Amino acid sequence: MSRGAIEITDLSDPRLDVFARLTEAQLRSRLEPEKGIFIAESPKVIHRALDAGYQPVSLLMGRKHLTGQGASVLARCPDTPVYTADDELLSALTGYPLTRGVLCAMRRRRLPTVEELCAPGRRVAVLENIVDPTNVGAIFRSAAALGMDAVLVTPTCCDPLYRRAVRVSMGTVFQIPWTVIGDSPADWPEAGLARLRALGFRTAAMALSDDSVPMDDPRLRGEERLAVVLGTEGDGLARRTIADCDYTVRIPMERGVDSLNVAAASAVAFYQLRLR
């Protein structure tokens, strides 16, 4: 066993609560919001979080990974407690198989304000009430890869630091700036859109509508600052949001398909509307 690793002998050990018994909401609000905790999964994702300056709290690692794929993480976290056992016991502890063999509890950081985040940006994404962590993670990955400057999430959107969202994003949630737009559901859409306008952004609602413009409309590419607004799975954007945005934008479809999954639609929109 790697020097310093702590063998798990008691699944009820309170030091393991962050990996086994605290819900995502409890992790997020532990102590103070900016001092809350999130879970990063897999060495690649953990390295990206460390690169971004997030501080590790503790590690949970399959025994075989101590000298395998987890060794590079251990080298960067020499003073961080490491709890280990065989894969079967770790699955019993967490309730799911550790496909990548390594989990890291990390401290959250204070989120920037919308104004701090968006002041230097020209292309931002806004996620309205998107609740599926898989979709949120995929959208973050597309936003990072396709040149968006920042991501804003509404107060009722899935937390981007939810374990599955972080994993699906492949750690890009640590690479692209993001924050929450508003402190409560009442702050969106009216107040949130007003903040974007005050920063000089025009807004493009991704929605099917009779007055929508196609994605390749030259006016969209010509906007100096543009916020692309994407809506929740199934219902899409709220009618009030669509009405208050400057543009309603559609992706042209063929073969009778009416729309794409929100994560797929985000990739198309970010690519088409990026600034080259």
N, C-alpha and C positions, 0 to 999 in steps of 0.2 A: 504494500500500500504506500502511496505517496506520503512523504513526511508531512505531518500536520493535519492530514485528513481525519475527520471524526466519523468513526463507524456508527451507523444508526442501529441501536439496539431496542429503542422504545419509540414506537410510532406516535405516541402521545406527547413526546417531548415538545414543550411549548416553543422551542427554538425553530421548530419545523412548521409552525403555524402559517407562515407566509407562503409556504409551498402546498399546504394541505388543507387548511381549515378556514382561512380568511377568503371571503368573496372578493370579487374585483372591486366592488364598492367599498368594502372595508379596507382593502389595500390602498385605495385612492385617498380615503379620508383619514388614514391612520395619522395620529398627531395633528398636524396642520396640512392643508391641501398641498402646499409646496414642499412639504416634507413627507408626503405619502410615498408609497412603494409600488413598483410595477415589476412584472416578471419578464425577463428576456430569455428566449429559448434558442439554443443552438450556438455553437462557437462563433459562427459568422455574424449572427445578429448581436451577440454579446460584444464582439470586437468593435462593431460599428457604434454601439452605445458607449463603449469606453473611449473610442476615438472622438466622440462628440462631447466627452467630459462628464458623463453620468457616473455616479459613484456607486460601486457595488456594496451590498450589505452582507450577503451570504450566497453560497453556491450549493447546489444539489447536483451530484454527479454520479453516474454509474461507475462502479469500481473499475471496469475495464477502460474507462475513458480518462482515468487519472494520468496514465502514461500514454494515452492515445490522443484522440482529437481534442480532449480538454486540456492537454498539457500547456498549450500556448496561452489559454485563458488563465491558468494557475500562475504562469510566469508573470502575467501582468497584474495579478491580484494577490501578491504574496502575503498580505496581512488580513485577507478576507477568510472567515470561517468556511470550511468546505465539509459538507456532510455527504456520506457515501454509503452505498449498499449495492447489492446485485439488482439487476433490472426488475426482477419479479417483485422484490420488496418496494422498490421505488414506485412501481405502477400501483401497488396496493396503497401506498402513501398518498400519491397525487390523484389517483382515480383515472389516470390515462397513461398510455405507454409513452415513455420518453424516447421518441423516435430519433432524436439527435443526441440524447444522452446527457445533456447539460442544461440546467436552469440556473439563472442568476437573478436574485432579488436586488433591485437597484432603486436608488432614491430619485424621486421626481425633482424637477426644478421649477422655479417660478416661470409661469408663462408670460411672454411679452404681451403688451397691449396690441390691439389691432393697428393702432397708429404707428407704434414702433416697428411692427412686423411689415406693414405694407408701404411705409413711406418710401423705401427705395425700389419697390417692385413695380412691374408693368403688367404682369399676368398672374392672377391669383385664382385659386379654385375655392368655391364655397360649397360645403356639404350640408344640405338641409335634412335633418332628421334621419339620416341613413343609419340604420340600427344593426345591420349585419357586419360583424367584425371582419369577415372575409372580404366583403366589398370595400370596407374602409381601408383595409391593408392593401388591396389591389389598386385602389385609386391613388393612395400615397406612392406606391411604386411607380405608377404611370406618371404622376405629377413630377416626381424626382427625375425620371428618365427622359421626360419630354419637355423639360425646360420651364415648368411653372416656377414662379418665384416664392410662392407661399401657399399654404392651405389654411382655410378658416372652417371651423366646424361649429354648427349651431349648438345651443345648450342641450338639446335633446338628442344629439347625434351620438353614436357609439364613441366611447373614449378611444382615441388613437393608440393609447398605451395599453389597451386590453391585450392580454397575452396572444390571442389568435391574430388580432390585427397586426401586432408587432411582427409575428412570425410570417404572416402572408406578405407583409411589406418587405420582407427580407432585410429589415433594419433600416430601410430608407426613411422611416418615420423619424429617425435620428439625424437624417441628412438634410431634409427639406424643412424650412421653418414653418411652424404652425401655431395656432392658438384658437381659443374659443371666442366667438363673436357674440358677446353678451353674457350677462350673469344669470339670466333666467329665461324661460321660454317667451316671456312677454317682450324681450328685447329683440325678437326677430319676428317678421321681416322688417317692419317699418324703421325702427331705430337702427338696425344693422345696415340696411341699405343706405340710410342717411349718412352713416359713418363712412361708407365706401364712396359715396358721392362727394363728401367733404374732402376726401383724399384724391379726388380727380378721376375716380374709376367710373366707367360706364359698365352696365351690368347686362349679362346675357343669360337668360333663363333657358335651360335645355328642356324643351317640352313640345308635345304635339299640339298644335293649335292652327286654326284657320289663317291666322295672320303671321305665322312663323316664317322666318327667312331661312334659306338653306345654309348649311355650314360654310359653304365656300363663297358666301356673299362678301364682296370686296370691302364693304363697309366695316365688317368685323375685323378683318386683318388690318384695316387702316386705323383702328382705334389705338391711341397712344397707351392707354391704360384700360384693361378689361378684366372684369371678374366673371368667371364662368360658374354659374349656379346650377348644382345638380341636386335632384330630389330623391326622396326615400324610395325604397323598393316597392314596386306594385303601384302605389298611388301617384308617384312622381311629386313634382313641386306643388305646393299649396296654390290655389287660385290667386290668393292675394299677392303672393310672391311673384307669380307670373305677371300679374297686372302692374306691379310696381317696378319691374325691371325695364330697362331701355330697349332690349331686344328679346324676342322669343325665337329660339333657334332650334331647328330640326336637322337630324341626319337623314339624308335621302335613303329610302329603303326600296328593296325590290322583292319580287316573289311573294307579295302579300304579307311580308313581315312588318309589324307595326312599330316595333322598337327593339332596342338592345338592352341587355342587362346594364345597370348603371355603371358598373366597373368597366365594361367593354365600351360603353358610350363615352366615358371619361377619357379613355385612351385616344379615341377618334377625335374628340374635341380638343384635347391638349395638343395633339399633333397638328391638327389643321390650324389652330389659332395661335400657335407659338410664334414668337418673333425670331426670324432667322437672322 
